[in-house]
Amino acid sequence: MRAIFWFKRDLRLRDNRGLYELSSLPAEIIPIFILDERLLSSLNGPASRTGFLLAALERLEAELRAKGSRLYCFYGRPEEVLARLIAQIKPEALYTNRSYSWTGEKVQKKVEALCRKTGVEFRDFNDSLLVAPEKIEARKVFSPFFRLWSSTLQSEDLSIKPEPSRLKTPVLRLPTLAETARLIAHEPNGYWQPDYAGRRLRQYDFRGYDAGRNRLDEDGTSRLSVAIRFGLVSIREVLAAARKQLQVDSQFVKELAWREFWYHIRHHFPWTEKLEFQEKRRGLRWLNRDEDIRAMEEARTGYPIIDAAINQLKQEGWMHNRARLIVASFLTKDLLIDWRIGEKLFKKYLLDYDEVVNTGNWQWSASVGADPRPLRMFNPQLQSEKYDPECRYIKKYVPELKRVDCRAILTLNLPEYHSPIVDHRSAAIRVKQVYLR
Ligand SMILES: Cc1cc2nc3c(=O)[nH]c(=O)nc-3n(C[C@H](O)[C@H](O)[C@H](O)COP(=O)(O)OP(=O)(O)OC[C@H]3O[C@@H](n4cnc5c(N)ncnc54)[C@H](O)[C@@H]3O)c2cc1C
């Protein structure tokens, strides 16, 4: 049998569920990756993000070569690339890992239809989630979801599948990664290297997670989101590494469940891609002032904690979770900017950008999503005081405040800095008029 293996967000050989299944058959395997032109242009982000993806593909290519195989790489629309490829190489099957995102699912449906039409067997597997969303009946709130998810998890096959020992891949006249990479704008990512994933998984101290996860000035969280997003490590390996150190499932495993909760919401309430989960929160009177939107993206809101967070996002392509929460609350509640605009801002810069997780979290932060609390709003000053008490995070990402006394930063007594674009206390009154009318 000749079969295509289509890599997507699973850029590894170890514990790759679809590849494991295919490689157990006596098949000639053609591993491919498609740089989706629509996706790349819709992301519209820094060239270093594409640079990271290409570096991850190079690593995958090297892993494949070590198994006697290779990686063929294309640029275009997946359904069109695959139509040409099927006509050219006449495979009997196409194996891949399942997409659960809005965009990924749409593309996958087109490819499934193509396979039906051309008589190619299409098989997909759940690789990216610990529990596939279709296995859990709809829940609108995290806690009941978490109970169901935890009990379903007990009967899941969480074993780590080994990488294939050898892959039989024919040499074909198809584009290589190096040839395709020349077609797209990219630059090296100076901050993230794909190799970090395995290292971080081995070295991270999961026991310090509960105490350190909210501190902005510490390296307290796992930073595995980028690895998880690109599938550089499998989600079952992440769970196994945490369980090895923690014995009982703790907050860290709960965070993994939050990720799955957003996929659960997306599966059962697919219209939340564009529409608010809460019906009563549709059509809120957002202000969407251009000057506020610009000040946010240019990190000159006059609130050092917000400006620091945006600078971290733009410099590193990553932002601490606590900072994401503060920024999202500020953008939607203090400035009354539509959460969709915030979602796009993160989409532009985040390396771990995941449309399902980002949308779920933005809706949650804007109090329009799957969250029973009627209205949450953070005070940026109090958040700074609590999670960055010595202003180390702020000083790192807002260098012009490096020599300023931390007390002055925390009390916003900063005559030389940008004036605050909004008064938080007045904004706290205004937001109630908009939300609780
Ligand atoms: C407004 C907003 C937007 C966000 N957008 C994204 C996004 O596009 N992509 C993304 O991966 N995460 C997103 N998050 C969730 C979270 O901020 C990141 O997953 C986390 O900061 C990544 O850092 P970490 O790996 O050190 O996380 P850790 O705290 O170490 O958590 C471990 C893992 O659990 C998962 N996780 C943790 N918190 C959440 C959460 N709130 N929701 C879903 N999964 C979670 C992630 O996979 C993470 O890698 C967003 C959060 C907010 C508030």
The ligand as an SDF file (V2000), in Angstrom:
LIG
                    3D

 53 58  0  0  0  0  0  0  0  0999 V2000
   -6.9090   36.3580   26.7430 C   0  0  0  0  0  0  0  0  0  0  0  0
   -6.1470   35.0390   26.7140 C   0  0  0  0  0  0  0  0  0  0  0  0
   -5.7650   34.5010   25.5020 C   0  0  0  0  0  0  0  0  0  0  0  0
   -5.0580   33.2750   25.4590 C   0  0  0  0  0  0  0  0  0  0  0  0
   -4.6700   32.7470   24.2420 N   0  0  0  0  0  0  0  0  0  0  0  0
   -4.0320   31.5550   24.1930 C   0  0  0  0  0  0  0  0  0  0  0  0
   -3.6170   30.9860   22.9520 C   0  0  0  0  0  0  0  0  0  0  0  0
   -3.8570   31.5340   21.8660 O   0  0  0  0  0  0  0  0  0  0  0  0
   -2.9430   29.8050   22.9830 N   0  0  0  0  0  0  0  0  0  0  0  0
   -2.6810   29.1500   24.1560 C   0  0  0  0  0  0  0  0  0  0  0  0
   -2.0640   28.0820   24.1270 O   0  0  0  0  0  0  0  0  0  0  0  0
   -3.0780   29.6520   25.3340 N   0  0  0  0  0  0  0  0  0  0  0  0
   -3.7370   30.8310   25.3980 C   0  0  0  0  0  0  0  0  0  0  0  0
   -4.1290   31.3350   26.6130 N   0  0  0  0  0  0  0  0  0  0  0  0
   -4.0070   30.4870   27.8100 C   0  0  0  0  0  0  0  0  0  0  0  0
   -2.7480   30.6760   28.6350 C   0  0  0  0  0  0  0  0  0  0  0  0
   -2.5150   32.0280   28.8820 O   0  0  0  0  0  0  0  0  0  0  0  0
   -1.5250   30.0610   27.9660 C   0  0  0  0  0  0  0  0  0  0  0  0
   -1.7900   28.7460   27.5840 O   0  0  0  0  0  0  0  0  0  0  0  0
   -0.3540   30.0570   28.9510 C   0  0  0  0  0  0  0  0  0  0  0  0
   -0.0430   31.3550   29.3520 O   0  0  0  0  0  0  0  0  0  0  0  0
    0.8460   29.4110   28.2950 C   0  0  0  0  0  0  0  0  0  0  0  0
    1.9250   29.4350   29.1780 O   0  0  0  0  0  0  0  0  0  0  0  0
    2.4540   28.1150   29.8580 P   0  0  0  0  0  0  0  0  0  0  0  0
    2.6640   27.0650   28.8350 O   0  0  0  0  0  0  0  0  0  0  0  0
    3.5980   28.5130   30.7060 O   0  0  0  0  0  0  0  0  0  0  0  0
    1.1900   27.7180   30.7250 O   0  0  0  0  0  0  0  0  0  0  0  0
    1.1010   26.8440   32.0600 P   0  0  0  0  0  0  0  0  0  0  0  0
    0.5120   27.7230   33.0890 O   0  0  0  0  0  0  0  0  0  0  0  0
    2.3520   26.1530   32.3640 O   0  0  0  0  0  0  0  0  0  0  0  0
   -0.0440   25.7900   31.6940 O   0  0  0  0  0  0  0  0  0  0  0  0
    0.2480   24.5430   31.0710 C   0  0  0  0  0  0  0  0  0  0  0  0
   -0.5710   24.4020   29.8360 C   0  0  0  0  0  0  0  0  0  0  0  0
   -1.9650   24.4100   30.1510 O   0  0  0  0  0  0  0  0  0  0  0  0
   -2.6870   25.0640   29.1100 C   0  0  0  0  0  0  0  0  0  0  0  0
   -3.3350   26.2570   29.6510 N   0  0  0  0  0  0  0  0  0  0  0  0
   -2.9460   27.0060   30.7050 C   0  0  0  0  0  0  0  0  0  0  0  0
   -3.8450   27.9910   30.9290 N   0  0  0  0  0  0  0  0  0  0  0  0
   -4.8040   27.8640   30.0000 C   0  0  0  0  0  0  0  0  0  0  0  0
   -6.0070   28.5700   29.7090 C   0  0  0  0  0  0  0  0  0  0  0  0
   -6.4270   29.6250   30.3930 N   0  0  0  0  0  0  0  0  0  0  0  0
   -6.7490   28.1590   28.6610 N   0  0  0  0  0  0  0  0  0  0  0  0
   -6.3570   27.1010   27.9330 C   0  0  0  0  0  0  0  0  0  0  0  0
   -5.2480   26.3940   28.1610 N   0  0  0  0  0  0  0  0  0  0  0  0
   -4.4940   26.7660   29.1850 C   0  0  0  0  0  0  0  0  0  0  0  0
   -1.6730   25.4540   28.0430 C   0  0  0  0  0  0  0  0  0  0  0  0
   -1.6270   24.4340   27.0730 O   0  0  0  0  0  0  0  0  0  0  0  0
   -0.3850   25.5160   28.8450 C   0  0  0  0  0  0  0  0  0  0  0  0
    0.7740   25.3410   28.0730 O   0  0  0  0  0  0  0  0  0  0  0  0
   -4.8090   32.5790   26.6700 C   0  0  0  0  0  0  0  0  0  0  0  0
   -5.2160   33.1440   27.8890 C   0  0  0  0  0  0  0  0  0  0  0  0
   -5.8740   34.3630   27.9110 C   0  0  0  0  0  0  0  0  0  0  0  0
   -6.3180   34.9320   29.2210 C   0  0  0  0  0  0  0  0  0  0  0  0
  1  2  1  0
  2  3  1  0
  2 52  2  0
  3  4  2  0
  4  5  1  0
  4 50  1  0
  5  6  2  0
  6  7  1  0
  6 13  1  0
  7  8  2  0
  7  9  1  0
  9 10  1  0
 10 11  2  0
 10 12  1  0
 12 13  2  0
 13 14  1  0
 14 15  1  0
 14 50  1  0
 15 16  1  0
 16 17  1  0
 16 18  1  0
 18 19  1  0
 18 20  1  0
 20 21  1  0
 20 22  1  0
 22 23  1  0
 23 24  1  0
 24 25  2  0
 24 26  1  0
 24 27  1  0
 27 28  1  0
 28 29  2  0
 28 30  1  0
 28 31  1  0
 31 32  1  0
 32 33  1  0
 33 34  1  0
 33 48  1  0
 34 35  1  0
 35 36  1  0
 35 46  1  0
 36 37  1  0
 36 45  1  0
 37 38  2  0
 38 39  1  0
 39 40  1  0
 39 45  2  0
 40 41  1  0
 40 42  2  0
 42 43  1  0
 43 44  2  0
 44 45  1  0
 46 47  1  0
 46 48  1  0
 48 49  1  0
 50 51  2  0
 51 52  1  0
 52 53  1  0
M  END
$$$$
